[in-house]
Amino acid sequence: YVLGNVIEPIGRDYLYSELVNPIFIKDGDNVKVKVAVKFIDNQTKATQVSQYELVLHKDSNWKIVG
């Protein structure tokens, strides 16, 4: 789940592969996450790695809030 437009959709034909070295840091009621995500490009079959720094918050579910 994502709050508003905090992150943009990828907009490509990627297949999720795996998380790489996620680092979780507690910050008050939130959790900061630094992570790389591996995707497979369905057209070229190449591996695409994207890096993210996210802020997560839990209400009824975990949400990306920043």
N, C-alpha and C positions, 0 to 999 in steps of 0.2 A: 504494500500500500504506500502511496505517495501523497503528501499533503500539497494540494495546489499544483503549481508548476515548478516545484523545487528542482527537479531534474528533467531534462528533455528526453523524450523517447529516442531510441537509437535510430529508428527509421530505416533499418536495413534488414535483410533476410538472414539474420544470425540465429544460430542455435546455441543455447547456453551449454557450456562444457564443465567449468569448475571455478570455484573461488581459489585464489592464490594468496597465501600468507595473510589472512585477515588479522588485523590488530584491533582489539576492542578496548576502549578506555571509558570507564564510568565517569560521568560529568553531571553530578546532581541527579535529576530525574531522567536524564538522557544518557545515551551511550554513543560515543564518537567511534566511527569505524573507518579504518584505512584499509583498502582492499583492492586487489586486482582481480578482474573477472575475465576468464577465457571464454571466447565465443568461437564457433566454427562458421565461416561464411558459407552459406548453402550453395552459392553460385561457383565460387572458386575453390572451395574446400580448404582455404587457408585459415590459419589460426589468427584471431584478432584478440589482443589483450588491451583492456581498458582499465584505467586506474580511477578510483573514486575515493573521496573523503566525504563521509556522510554523517549526519546526526540522526539517531533513531530515538523514538519516544514510544512508550507502551501505554495505551489506554486499554481497549478491549483486544486490540491486535498491535503488533509492532508496526510503526509507520516511519517512513523517511520524512523528516521535517526540516532538514537543512543539509 
